[in-house]
Amino acid sequence: MSLYSSSDNAGMAWFERLNHINWLLIFSLCVLAVLGFVVLYSVGGGAAYPWALPQLQKFLIGLVLMLIITPIPVSFWKLFVFPAYLVCIGLLILTEILAVPGTEASRWLRLGPVQFQPSELTKLGVIVVLAAYYDAIGTDKISKPLWVALPLLLIALPVLLIANQPDLGTAVLVAIGGIIVMFVAGVSIFYFIAGGLLAVAGVYLVLVSRGSAWQILEDYQYQRIDTFLSPDQNILGSGYHIAQSIIALGSGGVTGRGYLNGTQSRLGFLPERHTDFVFNTLGEEFGLVWGLILLFFYATIVAICIYMSIRARQRFHSLLIFGLGTMFFLYFSINLAMVTGMTPVVGVPLPFISYGGSATVTLMIGFGLMQSAYLYDRTQER
């Protein structure tokens, strides 16, 4: 039986609906945001600017957006899924046109006073459009070649545009997130086996193309692969980042060196200390204990997403929640693997801890859609 009859649902007030959302999820997100503020305050030399306070402001904007999105029926947002996907593609193309080659600005787009990364919105757009696609087609069509080709195209188009910026880390996130949604939707395992073989062939082509006229990756990306395979070869060059990150983590020990006492970040030895390598600052100053606490809250959020996905009775709701939860998991797992030397450095931020307004606001919008899907699945309202 639903929580309310359909007539009650129609008249349920906005604030009353908020009583039935998952407040444990919101609490966990707020804890991460506060911890991120504390770490960025330290990274900024014991000052709220230039990173801590702006990041907290972006989180609060995202929180407001999430609370606005959540009580609105998910069927309303579903109407704009495909137009939103096309807007994301259009913004990526516009970014490509306006880009300044070889600069970080090539990933950003400024529309009036607002500056953001369209690739962040695209992570959300791909997951939502795939969930709507598999909800729209019959289960008998899921593994038919034509019906498999279309979602692959929906994934490949933004992945190629993002990789060309170049932003390999985000491109990988979008690709993996989309493929996982296809798997959960029920696409035949044989397609994934074939895809795995093609991926191995692709890796081979990437490696043999190095130094040729048709080189696939940029030189700095090959250097990251070299550093990952042999981190001790060039500690003062391409291996500097990972070497300093390991030193920062190791020096923190179990309890850390103390707040505002991290030498690697405070003295500038740790590069990208407010974005990609912010976890190493946390590990140096707070130690293993707080690192595990951070992981606990990440795991709590993932567990909540899995729970909501399993409990959802409608296909679109389940795929949407699971896909967005997977994207969040990929965010922090790839970042942690990267800063501990387990994967090459690909430039993936740590959710709600790393400085980055586009990623933070986009994630909060995603959690708002999750909450909306779960709320209206429970009340049997479409």
Phi, psi and omega per residue, in radians:
M1 nan 2.449 -3.141
S2 -1.300 2.911 -3.131
L3 -1.181 -0.532 -3.109
Y4 -2.437 2.746 2.979
S5 -1.282 2.879 -3.104
S6 -1.068 -0.615 3.122
S7 -1.189 -0.656 3.088
D8 -1.142 -0.694 3.140
N9 -1.038 -0.724 -3.079
A10 -1.095 -0.547 -3.081
G11 -1.812 0.104 -3.091
M12 -1.139 2.201 -3.092
A13 -1.221 2.742 -3.108
W14 -1.008 -0.837 -3.108
F15 -1.210 -0.561 3.113
E16 -1.159 -0.657 3.099
R17 -1.104 -0.643 -3.132
L18 -1.077 -0.416 3.123
N19 -1.160 -0.311 -3.032
H20 -1.877 0.150 3.068
I21 -1.506 2.975 -3.065
N22 -1.466 1.688 -3.100
W23 -1.294 -0.375 3.061
L24 -1.131 -0.655 3.075
L25 -1.101 -0.802 3.140
I26 -1.122 -0.711 3.106
F27 -1.055 -0.773 -3.133
S28 -1.107 -0.708 3.108
L29 -1.114 -0.708 3.137
C30 -1.160 -0.654 3.093
V31 -1.078 -0.775 3.117
L32 -1.084 -0.719 -3.133
A33 -1.115 -0.732 3.120
V34 -1.145 -0.742 3.107
L35 -1.099 -0.672 3.081
G36 -1.099 -0.717 3.095
F37 -1.056 -0.766 -3.126
V38 -1.088 -0.779 -3.113
V39 -1.200 -0.761 -3.130
L40 -1.176 -0.521 3.051
Y41 -1.086 -0.714 3.107
S42 -1.200 -0.777 -3.138
V43 -1.054 -0.583 3.136
G44 -1.389 0.203 3.104
G45 1.422 0.497 -3.125
G46 1.374 0.610 -3.128
A47 -2.407 2.619 -3.126
A48 -1.256 -0.440 3.089
Y49 -1.936 2.610 0.223
P50 -1.679 0.038 -2.971
W51 -2.055 -0.771 -2.957
A52 -1.104 -0.998 -3.069
L53 -1.155 -0.775 3.069
P54 -1.020 -0.658 3.121
Q55 -1.153 -0.719 3.104
L56 -1.117 -0.674 3.105
Q57 -1.086 -0.743 3.121
K58 -1.120 -0.660 3.114
F59 -1.130 -0.735 -3.138
L60 -1.125 -0.650 3.052
I61 -1.081 -0.789 3.113
G62 -1.099 -0.654 3.134
L63 -1.128 -0.748 3.100
V64 -1.085 -0.772 3.120
L65 -1.073 -0.699 3.135
M66 -1.102 -0.753 -3.132
L67 -1.225 -0.427 3.056
I68 -1.349 -0.726 -3.085
I69 -1.226 -0.698 -2.989
T70 -0.974 -0.862 -3.048
P71 -1.310 -0.176 -3.123
I72 -1.425 2.307 -3.113
P73 -0.903 2.332 -3.103
V74 -1.105 -0.409 3.088
S75 -1.088 -0.503 3.081
F76 -1.162 -0.795 -3.138
W77 -1.192 -0.534 -3.127
K78 -1.095 -0.499 3.132
L79 -1.095 -0.457 -3.024
F80 -1.839 0.206 -3.041
V81 -1.065 -0.973 -3.067
F82 -1.234 -0.715 3.017
P83 -1.032 -0.666 3.133
A84 -1.134 -0.683 3.103
Y85 -1.082 -0.767 3.132
L86 -1.128 -0.622 3.073
V87 -1.098 -0.742 3.106
C88 -1.035 -0.778 3.117
I89 -1.110 -0.739 3.112
G90 -1.076 -0.709 3.120
L91 -1.165 -0.648 3.084
L92 -1.125 -0.722 3.113
I93 -1.148 -0.730 3.114
L94 -1.095 -0.694 3.080
T95 -1.068 -0.699 3.118
E96 -1.109 -0.696 -3.110
I97 -1.197 -0.719 -3.069
L98 -1.560 -0.026 -3.027
A99 -1.169 2.593 2.969
V100 -1.767 1.879 -3.032
P101 -0.955 2.421 3.052
G102 1.416 0.167 -3.137
T103 -2.158 2.762 3.081
E104 -1.100 -0.463 -3.124
A105 -1.122 -0.275 -3.137
S106 -1.168 -0.204 3.135
R107 -1.755 -0.072 -3.039
W108 -1.959 2.676 3.101
L109 -2.308 2.312 3.123
R110 -1.932 2.118 3.051
L111 -2.077 1.712 -3.051
G112 1.162 -2.258 -3.137
P113 -1.427 -0.099 -3.051
V114 -1.728 2.237 3.068
Q115 -2.112 2.261 -3.079
F116 -2.675 2.974 3.089
Q117 -1.803 1.932 3.106
P118 -1.019 -0.467 -3.138
S119 -1.108 -0.525 3.111
E120 -1.179 -0.758 3.087
L121 -1.119 -0.563 -3.102
T122 -1.170 -0.592 3.068
K123 -0.968 -0.754 3.130
L124 -1.237 -0.780 -3.074
G125 -1.062 -0.708 -3.109
V126 -1.149 -0.764 -3.132
I127 -1.091 -0.802 -3.072
V128 -1.178 -0.721 -3.108
V129 -1.196 -0.604 3.095
L130 -1.204 -0.690 3.091
A131 -1.072 -0.735 3.118
A132 -1.176 -0.660 -3.137
Y133 -1.091 -0.860 -3.111
Y134 -1.269 -0.365 3.028
D135 -1.316 -0.494 -3.055
A136 -1.439 -0.537 -3.079
I137 -1.649 2.740 3.121
G138 -1.286 2.709 -3.123
T139 -1.131 -0.395 3.133
D140 -1.286 -0.246 -3.100
K141 -1.734 -0.196 -2.950
I142 -0.966 -0.702 -3.058
S143 -1.797 0.138 3.052
K144 -1.243 2.429 -3.039
P145 -0.890 -0.790 -3.115
L146 -1.108 -0.687 -3.103
W147 -1.382 -0.217 3.006
V148 -1.526 -0.581 -3.103
A149 -1.145 -0.653 -3.086
L150 -1.123 -0.867 3.094
P151 -1.109 -0.563 3.068
L152 -1.094 -0.661 3.085
L153 -1.176 -0.698 3.109
L154 -1.078 -0.535 3.108
I155 -1.442 -0.786 -2.999
A156 -1.149 -0.664 -3.079
L157 -1.034 -0.950 3.110
P158 -1.181 -0.576 3.136
V159 -1.072 -0.766 3.136
L160 -1.157 -0.704 3.136
L161 -1.149 -0.718 -3.133
I162 -1.230 -0.739 3.137
A163 -1.096 -0.481 -3.123
N164 -1.374 -0.119 -3.064
Q165 -1.172 -0.691 -0.036
P166 -1.666 2.439 3.082
D167 -2.499 1.365 -3.028
L168 -1.124 -0.643 -3.111
G169 -1.064 -0.842 3.135
T170 -1.170 -0.668 3.108
A171 -1.047 -0.727 3.118
V172 -1.130 -0.737 3.118
L173 -1.049 -0.798 -3.130
V174 -1.106 -0.759 -3.122
A175 -1.119 -0.860 -3.107
I176 -1.137 -0.756 3.130
G177 -1.043 -0.768 3.130
G178 -1.136 -0.731 -3.138
I179 -1.134 -0.652 3.120
I180 -1.134 -0.687 3.086
V181 -1.075 -0.723 3.101
M182 -1.066 -0.727 -3.133
F183 -1.127 -0.819 -3.119
V184 -1.155 -0.538 3.136
A185 -1.194 -0.332 3.070
G186 1.947 0.248 3.090
V187 -1.091 2.461 -3.062
S188 -0.947 2.456 -3.116
I189 -1.104 -0.409 -3.111
F190 -1.149 -0.557 3.081
Y191 -1.132 -0.645 -3.127
F192 -1.287 -0.590 3.052
I193 -1.122 -0.790 3.099
A194 -1.097 -0.706 3.109
G195 -1.118 -0.660 3.094
G196 -1.099 -0.716 3.109
L197 -1.136 -0.699 3.091
L198 -1.145 -0.624 3.112
A199 -1.123 -0.716 3.090
V200 -1.082 -0.748 3.103
A201 -1.115 -0.660 3.115
G202 -1.125 -0.731 3.091
V203 -1.063 -0.725 3.112
Y204 -1.064 -0.778 3.125
L205 -1.102 -0.696 3.114
V206 -1.047 -0.753 -3.095
L207 -1.228 -0.751 -3.088
V208 -1.344 -0.301 3.136
S209 -1.361 -0.199 -3.059
R210 -1.047 2.219 3.123
G211 1.454 -0.038 -3.130
S212 -1.643 3.058 3.129
A213 -1.221 -0.368 -3.124
W214 -1.917 0.550 -3.136
Q215 -0.925 2.260 -3.008
I216 -1.456 -0.808 -3.114
L217 -1.714 2.872 3.034
E218 -1.298 2.784 -3.116
D219 -1.034 -0.718 -3.098
Y220 -1.156 -0.493 3.109
Q221 -1.252 -0.628 3.048
Y222 -1.171 -0.616 3.104
Q223 -1.107 -0.622 3.103
R224 -1.146 -0.654 3.085
I225 -1.145 -0.756 3.104
D226 -1.039 -0.749 -3.125
T227 -1.129 -0.694 3.120
F228 -1.114 -0.731 -3.107
L229 -1.304 -0.597 -3.127
S230 -2.403 1.323 -3.033
P231 -1.134 -0.363 -3.093
D232 -1.601 -0.026 -3.052
Q233 -1.235 -0.682 -3.054
N234 -2.441 1.234 -3.054
I235 -1.127 -0.561 -3.125
L236 -1.544 -0.055 -3.138
G237 -2.047 -1.996 -3.078
S238 -1.158 -0.378 3.138
G239 -1.588 0.087 -3.053
Y240 -1.107 -0.798 -3.072
H241 -0.993 -0.947 -3.045
I242 -1.223 -0.567 3.107
A243 -1.113 -0.807 -3.138
Q244 -1.186 -0.587 3.131
S245 -1.176 -0.693 3.116
I246 -1.173 -0.687 3.102
I247 -1.070 -0.761 -3.130
A248 -1.090 -0.797 3.141
L249 -1.121 -0.775 -3.110
G250 -1.148 -0.643 -3.092
S251 -1.238 -0.331 -3.140
G252 -1.294 -0.463 3.139
G253 1.051 -2.569 -3.075
V254 -1.424 -0.742 -3.038
T255 -1.919 -0.094 3.090
G256 1.542 2.941 3.137
R257 -1.492 -0.159 -3.130
G258 1.909 2.565 -3.108
Y259 -1.090 2.336 -3.109
L260 1.211 0.224 -3.124
N261 -1.989 0.241 3.131
G262 -1.331 2.023 -3.083
T263 -1.305 -0.653 -3.073
Q264 -1.100 -0.742 -3.122
S265 -1.479 -0.755 -3.074
R266 -1.158 -0.569 -3.123
L267 -1.670 0.078 3.021
G268 1.463 0.194 3.115
F269 -1.276 -0.568 -3.086
L270 -1.549 1.990 -3.131
P271 -1.328 2.752 3.111
E272 0.840 0.717 -3.007
R273 -1.250 -0.272 3.131
H274 -1.735 -0.104 -3.126
T275 -2.156 -1.648 -3.013
D276 -1.093 -0.653 -3.015
F277 -1.879 0.477 -3.114
V278 -1.170 -0.506 3.127
F279 -1.084 -0.545 -3.128
N280 -1.225 -0.568 3.034
T281 -1.127 -0.782 3.106
L282 -1.054 -0.772 -3.131
G283 -1.131 -0.636 -3.128
E284 -1.222 -0.734 -3.039
E285 -1.523 -0.566 -3.058
F286 -1.927 -0.257 3.052
G287 1.386 -3.037 -3.098
L288 -1.064 -0.618 -3.069
V289 -1.023 -0.891 -3.109
W290 -1.299 -0.458 3.018
G291 -1.084 -0.713 3.103
L292 -1.219 -0.610 3.079
I293 -1.108 -0.735 3.085
L294 -1.041 -0.799 3.125
L295 -1.099 -0.614 3.113
F296 -1.047 -0.780 -3.132
F297 -1.235 -0.624 3.041
Y298 -1.080 -0.790 -3.136
A299 -1.120 -0.634 3.110
T300 -1.076 -0.779 -3.140
I301 -1.113 -0.764 3.121
V302 -1.100 -0.740 3.128
A303 -1.078 -0.697 3.109
I304 -1.108 -0.743 3.131
C305 -1.081 -0.769 3.124
I306 -1.098 -0.763 3.131
Y307 -1.043 -0.835 -3.124
M308 -1.123 -0.659 3.139
S309 -1.149 -0.761 -3.138
I310 -1.161 -0.666 -3.102
R311 -1.324 -0.365 -3.112
A312 -1.153 2.344 -3.073
R313 -1.670 -0.338 -3.125
Q314 -1.750 2.439 -3.001
R315 -1.042 -0.800 -3.129
F316 -1.057 -0.775 -3.123
H317 -1.083 -0.812 -3.100
S318 -1.101 -0.810 -3.131
L319 -1.167 -0.687 3.132
L320 -1.080 -0.864 -3.106
I321 -1.120 -0.813 -3.110
F322 -1.134 -0.726 -3.135
G323 -1.114 -0.795 3.133
L324 -1.201 -0.635 3.060
G325 -1.114 -0.669 3.095
T326 -1.116 -0.718 3.127
M327 -1.075 -0.726 3.098
F328 -1.092 -0.761 3.113
F329 -1.051 -0.754 -3.138
L330 -1.101 -0.666 3.108
Y331 -0.893 -1.075 -2.988
F332 -1.369 -0.558 -3.118
S333 -1.202 -0.713 3.121
I334 -1.195 -0.702 3.110
N335 -1.074 -0.819 -3.114
L336 -1.149 -0.668 3.086
A337 -1.146 -0.631 -3.113
M338 -1.183 -0.820 -3.040
V339 -1.377 -0.153 3.071
T340 -1.843 0.139 3.059
G341 1.428 0.210 -3.112
M342 -1.500 -0.344 3.058
T343 -2.426 2.827 3.058
P344 -1.082 2.718 3.099
V345 -1.280 2.061 -3.089
V346 -2.160 0.071 3.048
G347 1.315 0.845 3.081
V348 -1.880 2.173 -3.102
P349 -1.304 2.825 3.069
L350 -1.600 2.047 -3.004
P351 -0.957 2.227 3.058
F352 1.192 -0.052 3.078
I353 -1.891 -0.821 3.086
S354 -1.190 2.608 3.063
Y355 -1.262 2.256 3.125
G356 2.914 1.810 -3.074
G357 -1.226 -0.710 -3.107
S358 -1.057 -0.813 -3.125
A359 -1.125 -0.737 -3.098
T360 -1.136 -0.853 -3.117
V361 -1.134 -0.712 3.137
T362 -1.099 -0.756 3.113
L363 -1.080 -0.708 -3.136
M364 -1.175 -0.635 3.039
I365 -1.087 -0.733 3.108
G366 -1.068 -0.747 3.107
F367 -1.173 -0.540 3.052
G368 -1.130 -0.733 3.086
L369 -1.131 -0.683 3.075
M370 -1.035 -0.848 -3.108
Q371 -1.106 -0.698 3.125
S372 -1.102 -0.773 3.135
A373 -1.080 -0.772 -3.099
Y374 -1.203 -0.749 -3.128
L375 -1.049 -0.830 -3.056
Y376 -1.430 -0.279 2.978
D377 -1.258 -0.706 3.129
R378 -1.158 -0.605 -3.103
T379 -1.618 0.084 3.105
Q380 0.987 0.668 3.109
E381 -1.964 2.306 -3.131
R382 -1.928 nan nan
